[in-house]
Amino acid sequence: MGATEKINLANDHIKATFNFQGAELSSVEYNGKEYMWQANPAFWNRHSPILFPTVGSLIDNTYFVDGKPYQLPQHGFGRNSTFTLVEQTEKSAKFLLESNEETLKVYPFFFKLYISYILEGRSIQVVYEVENPSQEDLLFGIGGHPGFNCPLDPSNETFEDYFIDFHDGSSVKELYQLEDVYLAEGKYNIALNEGKLDLDYSLFANDALIVDTQAPAKVTVKSKKSGAGFAMEFHEFRWLGIWTKGKGAGFLCLEPWNGIADQLSHTQNFEEKLGINRLAPGATYSARYTIEFF
């Protein structure tokens, strides 16, 4: 299938569209509204990219495996790769990306990456599965990056009319420090009101908000005016990134991660990277999150 190919899934509540490039969720219509960011290139030209085999930025876009240097752009190559559709029903789809001659030039590991989408009522469950078909350990990072229209009704609402409910404020008292696009030492505190945070573009002056998570965890983004919004429940993920581009962007990303940007002090040895996942020969890794629309 070419990079422009798409498929549609629907149930009684939502209609969703998926691109073969990046196995990317590109549209969700619920209650007459488009909920997914429509990739306006003036701000951010993606919808919901997969982050694989790295999450965030590598120092100088470079990492080392067995002393040999390799280069990858921010968030790896998964989002720019064309997946194969391996299963489809009326309400589900499963995509596959496998290591190949091109990936091995920049990432010296054999892998099979499956991304599954299952429509369930007003929700979409997203499942990541990584298989190691080789005789050596597989090292990787993985994460989601779905972007949502925020506000959902720009004719009557603004970004500042929304708030984030973390449901368990104790898990997000501290945020990771960023210096440029890398992790700096230490964390800083965030002021929550009964576990809630009012949205303001100034919160993202230093890029993403990054918090530790404890699975299962849930975060909800909701309009104070209409009560409409979206929620994410995530499992098996260590971090949550929250990001928007800047004032007037009109979207918000909720990003469950099992991987993270390089620390400023990192040796660039891939095996020693913070958050790296190690998968034994023949083993399968699995992680999932669910997006609810209301």
TARAVEN-V238225 format. One record per backbone hydrogen bond with DSSP energy under -0.5 kcal/mol. NH is the residue of the N-H (numbers start at 0). CO is the residue of the C=O. If there is no record, write none. Layout:
NH&CO ; NH&CO
This chain:
4&1 ; 6&17 ; 8&15 ; 9&89 ; 10&13 ; 14&28 ; 15&8 ; 16&26 ; 17&6 ; 18&23 ; 19&4 ; 20&2 ; 21&19 ; 21&80 ; 22&19 ; 23&18 ; 23&20 ; 24&47 ; 25&16 ; 25&23 ; 26&16 ; 28&14 ; 29&27 ; 29&32 ; 30&12 ; 32&29 ; 34&27 ; 34&32 ; 36&146 ; 38&45 ; 40&38 ; 42&39 ; 43&39 ; 48&144 ; 50&142 ; 51&49 ; 51&74 ; 52&140 ; 56&180 ; 60&57 ; 61&58 ; 62&69 ; 63&267 ; 64&67 ; 67&64 ; 69&62 ; 71&60 ; 74&55 ; 75&72 ; 76&51 ; 77&51 ; 79&76 ; 80&76 ; 80&77 ; 82&19 ; 82&80 ; 83&95 ; 85&83 ; 85&93 ; 86&93 ; 88&91 ; 91&88 ; 92&116 ; 93&86 ; 94&114 ; 95&83 ; 96&112 ; 98&110 ; 103&99 ; 104&100 ; 104&101 ; 105&101 ; 105&102 ; 106&102 ; 108&106 ; 111&130 ; 112&96 ; 113&111 ; 113&128 ; 114&94 ; 115&126 ; 116&92 ; 117&124 ; 118&90 ; 119&122 ; 122&119 ; 123&290 ; 124&117 ; 125&288 ; 126&115 ; 127&286 ; 128&113 ; 129&284 ; 130&111 ; 131&282 ; 132&130 ; 137&278 ; 138&136 ; 139&276 ; 140&52 ; 141&257 ; 142&50 ; 143&255 ; 144&48 ; 145&253 ; 146&46 ; 147&251 ; 148&34 ; 149&249 ; 155&152 ; 156&152 ; 160&157 ; 161&158 ; 162&221 ; 163&196 ; 164&219 ; 165&163 ; 165&194 ; 167&165 ; 170&167 ; 171&168 ; 172&169 ; 174&187 ; 175&209 ; 176&185 ; 178&181 ; 181&178 ; 182&261 ; 183&176 ; 187&174 ; 189&172 ; 191&189 ; 192&195 ; 193&191 ; 195&192 ; 196&163 ; 198&161 ; 202&199 ; 203&200 ; 204&201 ; 206&203 ; 208&241 ; 209&207 ; 210&239 ; 212&237 ; 216&233 ; 218&231 ; 219&164 ; 220&229 ; 221&162 ; 222&227 ; 223&160 ; 226&222 ; 229&220 ; 230&291 ; 231&218 ; 232&289 ; 233&216 ; 234&287 ; 237&256 ; 238&256 ; 239&210 ; 240&254 ; 241&208 ; 242&252 ; 248&245 ; 251&147 ; 252&242 ; 253&145 ; 254&240 ; 254&252 ; 255&253 ; 256&238 ; 257&141 ; 259&273 ; 261&56 ; 263&182 ; 265&262 ; 269&63 ; 269&267 ; 271&268 ; 272&269 ; 275&272 ; 276&139 ; 278&137 ; 278&276 ; 281&131 ; 282&279 ; 284&129 ; 286&127 ; 287&234 ; 288&125 ; 289&232 ; 290&123 ; 291&230 ; 292&121 ; 293&228
